[in-house]
Each structure stands twice: as C-alpha cells, then as structure tokens.
Amino acid sequence: MKEFDQFKNNKEQGSDKKKNQFTILKDDSTDGHGGYGVGSISLENMSPVIVDPNEEKAYVDMGALHARSAVEKRIRFLTDRSEVPNGKLYWITWVTVDYQEGKPCYHGVAGSEVVVDREIRRGYKLLPEHVNHMDKSLKGRFVVDHMDDKSKRILAEFLRDFKPQLWDNSAQELKDSLDV
C-alpha cells in the first residue's frame, strides 16, 4: 500500500491517531487478490445514449453514468409519475459494446424511462430500474420492448449511423427488438 506524505502519521505534531490511508487501485480489481474492490464491475464498455423523442434525436451523454446528464441536471426526481403530469419523455439507453466471435458489436442495450418537467424542476425516474437495466446491458441482454416505437426508431438509426460495423456485427435479436 502506498502512502502519501500528507496522510502519514506525523510524530512531530504529537498525533498518535492512525490516519486513513488511500489505497491506489489500478486496472482490474477482480484479478484474484481477494482484497478491496472485489466484486466491483467495470463500466468502461458502457455508454449512456439519451433518446429524445421530442426533438427526434439521440446522443451520448457520459454524465448519465452518475445521474449528471444534461437532461437530469437541476431536476429533483420523484418516484411517483403522477407528480410530473406535464413532463417530457426521455430514454436513457445503456449501450454496452463488446466482442462477439472476435468482432466488436453492440453487446447489450437497455432503455430506462425518464420524465422531466423543466418548468417545475421535477422529474420522474426509478433508480432501481436504471440499475437493473445497466446490469442487463452489461450481461448482453436487449431490454427495449417497453420503449415507444418512435424512440426505438430513433435509437436504431443512431446505433446504425454511429458505427455501422458495430451494428452489422450485432445480434439479430437487437435488430428485431428495435423493429429494424
């Protein structure tokens, strides 16, 4: 474990307390050492794609990984949809890229609903749903059946145009789920 000078016990100041020390973790924390960080997952291959059916566009917003996307900023989220009756619908789709048969592809895609009313600065989303959809995307599942047809079309066009090679190498199940 590496200690930084500012965190070492300073005997000159008469401090007998043991101060917290930072452990520097690098690369894969699940490489078999059995220590801190075991069981954590890597989000390096996941990108959140915001689908905006109101503006008929889709774009990548990495801030969504920490609930800090442009759509989510300065909004207080509630778990009761009826409290946001005039909100606009958005989808945060969790897109995982991985290799299948040695070729890069869209490995998993899952869409999570977000409703935002900027006027009252309130929104609706279910955090457990977002976490479950992120997990399903990481595991290579396609969860887009609950999305409206317009949003699925926008997402399909974005994924196809963003990197045609990834789209071509992706499973037919994704294309069928997006009605392409």
N, C-alpha and C positions, 0 to 999 in steps of 0.2 A: 504494500500500500504506500502510495506516495503522499507525503505531507507537504503542504506549502508552509513557508516560514511564518506567515501571519496566523496560522492555526496551531502552531506548536505551543506547548506549554512554555510559558515564559517564567523561568525560575527567578529572574532578576526582579520581577514585579511582585514576587511573593504569592503567585497564583498556584495553589495546589490542586485546583479543579482540572479535571481532564476535559479538554475542549473537544467538540465534534471535529471529526476529520472527514474530508471528502475522499471518496474512492473514485478514481478515474477508470471508467469502463470504456473499452474500445472494441469495436467490431461486434461479433455475436456474443451476447451474454449467455447463450444457452450452449456453449461449446463443451459442456461436460464438467465444468469446475464445481458445480453444485452450490455456488455462493450467491451473492446478491444479484438479483435480476433474473434468476432462473424462472422460466415460465412467462417471461415478457414476450410480446410479439413485435415484429418489425413491420412498420407501415411504409417502408421505403418503396415498395412497388404499388402503393395505392395512391390514387389521386381523386379528389372530390370534384365532380363535374356538376355545376349548377345548371339546371334546366329551368329556363324562364319561359313558360308558355304564353305569358302576357306580351312579351317582346319578341317571341318566337326565336329565341337564341339559346345557346348553350356555351359555357366557358368553364375553364379550370380555375378554381379559386382555392389555393392551398390553405388559406386561413380557415376553411371549414373543418379541417382536421382537429382544430382546437376551438370550434364554435366561434370563430372570428372572421367569417366570410363577410363580404360586403352586404349580403342580404341580412345577416344576423347582427351586425353591429348596431349598438344603441337601441336594441329591442329587448324588452322583458318578455321572456317566454312563459306561457301558461300551458297547463295540461288539459284545459277544457276548451275545445274548439268553439263552443258557442259564445265564448267571451271575445272572439275575434270575428264577428259576423261579416265585416266588410274587407277582410284581408285578401291579399293576392296570393295565389298558389305558386309555390316554387318546389322543385325537387332537388335534393342533394343526392346525387348518384355516386356511389362508392365504386370506383373502377379499379380493378387490380389487373396488372399486367404481369404475365409470367411466360415461361416456355412450355410448349406442348409439342411433343415429338421433335424437339430440338429447334422449334420455330417460335418466335415471340408472338403472343396473342393476347386478346382480352380474356383473361382467365376467369374473372368473376365480376358481375355487375349487379348492384342492388340499389334501388331508389327509396329514399326516405322523404316523406312529406314535410313541408314547412309552409305555414301560412303567416303572412306578415301584413300588418296594418301600420304603415309608417305614420299616419296622421295621429294615432293614439299611442304609438310606440309600443305596441303589444304584438305578440305573435303566438303561434301555436306550434309545438313540436313535442314529440315524445322521445326523450333521450334514450330510454331503453330500446326503442325501435331502431334508432340510429346505430346504437352499439351492436345490436343483433344483426343489422344489415351490413355493417362493416365486417363483422365476423363471417357472415355468409359469403361476402365478396372475397375475402381472403381465402376461404375454403373452396373457391371455384364455383360458386352457385350463381344462378341468374334469377334475381327476385325483382321483376319489373311488371308482373301481371297486374298488379293493383294500380299502376300508373294509367292516366288517361291516354287515349290514342294520339292526341296532338303532341303530348310530351314525349311519348315513345318515339314518334316520328322524328322529332327534333333531336332526341338523343341518338337515334340510329344514324341520322345524317351527320351529326357531329363526330361520332366514333368512326364512321366510314371515311369522312373527309380528313380527320385529324391525322390518321396514319393508315392509309389503305392496306399496307402489308399486315398490320395487326388485325384489321377487320377480316381480311381474306383468310388468315390462319386461325381465326376464332371458330369455336364450335358452332355447328348449325343450330344448336339449342338457343344460343343468344339471338341469332337472326330470326328464328321462329318466335321467340318471346317478344321481340320488338316488331313483329309483323312485317318483316322485310322479305 
